[in-house]
Amino acid sequence: MPEAPGIAAFERAILWVAHPALLDQRVGGMSVLERQLFTLSRAGVKQVWIGVQEPDAGAPGSLRVPPGLELRWASRGRAPLAEECAPPYLGVSADHFVRVETLAHVARQRYPESVAFEDASGLGVIQVVLARDEGVARRKLPLPEGSYARLESPLASDETVSWLMAAGAKSQDGFMARHFDRHISLAVSRLLVETGVTPNMMTVFSGLLGLAGAALFLGTTRAWYVPGALIVWLHSVLDGCDGELARVRFQESALGSDLDFWSDNLVHLALFTCLGLGFWKDNGPHTLVLAAVADLAVIASAWTAWGHRLARRSRGGLPETGVTEEAASGLPGRLARLENALAQRDFIYLLVLLAFVDCVYEFLWAAAIGGMLYFGIMLYLRRVNEHEQARQPHPAR
């Protein structure tokens, strides 16, 4: 039977510990051991045998453990971990950090023989163990560069944090966000990662900042537009910090995602409304109509996306099988690429540019037309998605 996508073939793992003192050191907002456990859990592992004794209950600090992950600790008088953990299992080096997607890929594969994945120096990072026989010759394969980070005590915090922060960016970022905004937001997140600032705090802060910037467009001159546009741009940049902190600290949550979703849409509503009200006196009531059209497009698109999000969540977050920018061809593919372009935050740079040249009124027209265009494309692609999903054969039981 073919393997279902996203299902781990290996649900047991041994965390081999060569340097116990390394486990308690903190980097990127959590201890090394906590990061190892969350990486294993996100890769689909359900049970972990840890190659050190369980810390005393009265030890300072508390170990943050992923929900649903069962821990087994080494102790004197018990059988070796390799005997307690029944194969097949993964052996993971505690002296390395591994990308979640890398470990998940390894855990989802089927192997005809045991395999050892090594770093550039030949040290084992991940072992695929299929049998108890220690004499089994393991095929050795190199891990891709960038998929792991070697740890040495004391930790080289700067290098390790840089490796961790590289996971903060999103593949859906637009051109300006990828090449400019992310450099700023990642620098800010790097300063905050060891503080008590939570991702949700950053979401609320950036949202309030965006609302403050939108309010400045109630003014009627460039002296109001320029600082308003720059503040809205800063909101857009800092809005990336919540996701970066969440991904680096393994603090992603449905609540945080929903808060970010509605915060962004609230800022867009406030921006278009304030633009319409600001232009009302000098340009007439039609500006209110433009603002209403732009707001209606935001509400309709957000509500449609929200319903789609809830539907996916009810299915357990399974990936879609419908139209995607990469896979689609013809008209659906072109529209998917256009939808993705319209959804990018790069439009903020257009607002900043028009604010400096005192042409913000034209931005309101662009928002109304672009918003309705985006909503129309979204509806069309959702119908194509539903049609494609209806054509999919029922999975074998």
N, C-alpha and C positions, 0 to 999 in steps of 0.2 A: 504494500500500500504506500503510495507516495506520501512524503512527509508534509504535514500542514504547515504553511508558512507561519513563522513567528513562534512555533512551538519548540521548546528546547528538548533535544534528545538526551542531554545530560542534566539531571536535576540534583546530582550530588557532587560535592567538591571537597578537596582537602586544601587548606591554606597552609602551605609549608612556611615555617617561620625560622629563618636563620639568625635573625637579630631581634630578639624580643623587645629590646629597648626602643626600637624604631617604631613599634606599633602605637605607642602613646604620644608620639610627637604630632603636633598639629600643623596642618598646612591646608590652605584653602577653606578655612572655616570649620574643619572637622579633623579628628585624629586619623592617622594612617589606617588603623584597624577599621574604623567606621567606614572610611571610603572603600576599603577592600570589600566589606560586607555589602554595601550598597551596590557596588559594581557587580558582584556575584548575583545578588538578588535581581537586579535589572536585566541581567543576562539570562534569567530563567532558572537559576539554581534555587532549590528549596531547602536543602540540608547542607551545612558546612561543618566540617571537622577542622578545628583550629589547633595548630601545633604548639600551643602553650597552655599552661594551666589557667583555669578561670580566675579572674581577678577577685580579690576579697570583696565581699558585699559592702564593707565600710571604706573601700578605697575612694579617694577624692574624685569627684566627677562621676557621671553616669554614662554608660555606653549606649549610644543611639543605635538601635537595631532595626532594620527594615521589617515592616509588618509581614508576618507569614514565613519569615526565615528561621529555620530551626538550627540552633548552634549546639555543637558537641565539642567539648574541650578535652585536651590531653591531660592525663593525670598519672601519678605514679601507681603502679600495681595493675594498671589496665593494659589491654592489648595495644600494640602499635596502631596508629591511625590507619595505616594501609590495610590492616586486618579488620578493623572495625567498619571501615567504609567499603561497602560491597561495590565491585565494579559493575558496570562502567561508571567512571567518574572523571572529573577534571582535577588535576593537580595544578595549583596556582601559586606562584612565587609571591610571598609577602614583601619581597625586596623590589618589586616593580609595581607601578600603576599601569593598568591596561584600559584602553578606551572601552566603554560599555558596548559599542557596536562591534568592536573586534571580538570581545569575549562572547557576545551573543552569536556572532557568526560562527565561531568555533563550536559553540554548544549546540547549534542547530544542525550541524553536518552529521553525516553517517560515514564511518571510517572502517575500511577493511582490516586495518591493523593499527596498533598504538602509534601515536605520533607525539613528537616533542617540538614545540615551537620555541625558537631561541631568539635572543636579542643579537645585536651586531657583534658582541664579544663572544658569542657562543654559550652564554648562560641560559639555562632553561627558564622560560617565563610561564608557559602553559603546557601541561602534559595531558594527553588524552590516553587514559588507562582503560583498556578493555578487558584485562585479565589480571588475576593476582600474581601470576608467574613473573617474578622480578627478572627472569632471564629473557623476557620478550624483547626483541630488538625493536627499538622505536625509531621510526623514520624521523629524520630531523628536517625541519622546515624553518626558514627565517620569517620573523614577523615584519610587516611593512614598517618602514621608518615613520615615526610620528604616532604609531599606534600604541606605544608603550613609553614609559619613563622609568629609568633605573633609579632606585633610591639608595642613598648612602647616609649613614649617621655620622655627624649631624646633617639634617636635610639642607640642601642648597635651596633655600626658600624661593629665591628669585627665579631660578631656572624651573623649579617644580611648579610654582604658581603660573608662570608663563605657559607651561604645557597644559595646565588645567584650564586656564582662561581661554585657550584656543578652542575649547569645546563650547564656549559661550555664544558664538555666532550662530546664525541660522542660515540654512541653505536658501530660504525664500527671500533673503534680503535683496533690495534693489541695488542698482549700481552705486548711488551715492551713499546709501546706508552701508554697503559692503566695504567701500573704499575710503569712507570718511567718517560717517557717524559711529561705526563700530569701534574705530580706534579711540574715539573719545569715551564712549560708554564703557568699553572694556577697561580703560584706564581708571575711570571712576569706580567701577565694580571691583577692580583690584584693590583700591584703597578701602573699600567697604567690606570685603569678603571676610575679614577677621573681626569685624565689629558686630554689634547686636542689631544692626539694621537688617530687617527682613525684606524679602522680595515684595510682600504686600505693602510694606511701608513705602518702598520706592514707587509702587504703582500709584498709591494715594498721592504722594508728593508730586510726581510728574503730572498726574491728572489735575491737581490744583494749580500747578504752574501753567498748564495748558489753558485752563479756564481764565486765569489772570491775563494771559496773553490775548485770548479771544476778546475779553472785555475792553481792551484798548482799541479795538476796531469800532467801538461806538463813537470814537473821535472822527473828525472830518478832515484831518490834514496829515501830511507825511510824517510830521513830528509824532503822531500817534501810531501810524501804520508801521513804521520801521521798528520801534521797540516791541510792538505787538507781534510782528512777524518773527523777530528774533527770539522772543520768549516762547512762542509756539514751536519754533524750530528746536529750542533747547528742551522743551517738553518731549518732542519726538526723539531726540537723542537719548535723554535720560530714561525714556520709557523702555529702552532696551536693557537697562540695568536689572530690572526685576527678573526677566527671563534668564539673564546671564548668572545672576546670583543663585537663582533656583536650580539651574542646571549644574553649576559647579558644586553647590552644596547638597545636591539631591533633595531639594525642597519643593519640587514641582507638586502642584495640587490642583484639583478641579476648581476649588474656590479661587485660587490665585489666577488661574487662566480666565475664569469668568469675570473676575474683577478687572483684569487688564482689558478684556474684550469690551465691557460696557464703559470703562473709563475712556478708552479711545473714542468710542462712538459719541459719548457725551461731549467731549472736547470738540469733535467735528460739528455736532449740533450747535454748540455755543458759538463756534467760529462763524458759521454761515448765518446764524440768527443775528449776531452782532454786526456782521457786514451789512445785512439788509436794513437793520435799524439805523446804522450809521449813515447809509446813503439815502435814507428815506427823505430827509428834509430837502436835500439839494437835487436829487434825481427823480423824486416822485414815488408814488405807491407801488409802481411796478417792481421796484427793488425788493419790496416785501414778498411779492409773488415769486421772484427768483430765489429768495432765501427760503420760502416755503417749499418750492420745488426741490431745492438742494436738501433741505431737512427731511422732506418726505422720502427722498431717495436713500438717505442715510438710515432712516427708521425702517423702511421696507427691506433694504439689504441686510441690516443688522438682524431684523426679525427672521428673515429667511435663513441667514447663516446660523442664528441661534437654534432654530428648529432642526437644522441639519446637524448641528453639534450635539444636541440632545439625542437625536436618532442614533448617531454614531456611538454615543456614550451608552445607550441602552443595548447596543450590540457588543458591548465590551471593548469599544475603541478599535474595532477591526478596521483595517485599511480599506479604502474605497476601491471599487473595481471599475469605476466610471471614467469619465474624461479626465485626463491629466495632460499637463503641458508637454511632458516628455513623450507620452505614448500615443497621443491622438494625432490624426492626420486630417487633411482637408479642412473644411470650415470649422468643425469643432476644435481642432488643434489650434487654428489661428485665433479663434475667439478665446480659447483657454489662455493663450499667451497674452492677448489683449486684456483679459480679466486680471491676470497676474500683474501686468504693468500698471493698470489703474488702481490696484490694491496697494501698491508700494507707497511708502512714505516719502518718496522722492518728490511728490507734488509740493511738499513744504518748501522746497528750494524755489519753485515757481512763485510761491507767495512771497518769499523774501525778496526775490528779484523784482517783482512787480511793486512791492512796497517801496523799494529804493527809487524806482523810476516813476512813482506816484501813479500807478495804473492798477490799483487794487480792485477798482470797479470791474475790470475785465476778468479778474479772478472769480468774482461772484458768478458771472455768466458761465465761465468754464466749470465751476463747481456744480451748477445746476444741470448743464448739459452732460458733463462727465458722470455725475452721480446717477442720472437716469439711464445713461448708456451702460454703466456698470451693472445696475440692477437688471436691465433687460438681458444682458449677456448671462448674468448669474441664473436667471430663470430658465433661459434656453439650455444652458449647460446642465442644470439640475434635471431637466426633462430628458436630456440625452443620457445622463447618468442612470436615471431610473429605467430607461428603456434598455440600456446595456446590462444592468443588473438583472432585469427580468428575463434576459436571454441566457443568463448564466445557468448551467446545469446545476441541479441540486447536489450538494456534496454527498459523497458516499458515506454511509453510516458504518 
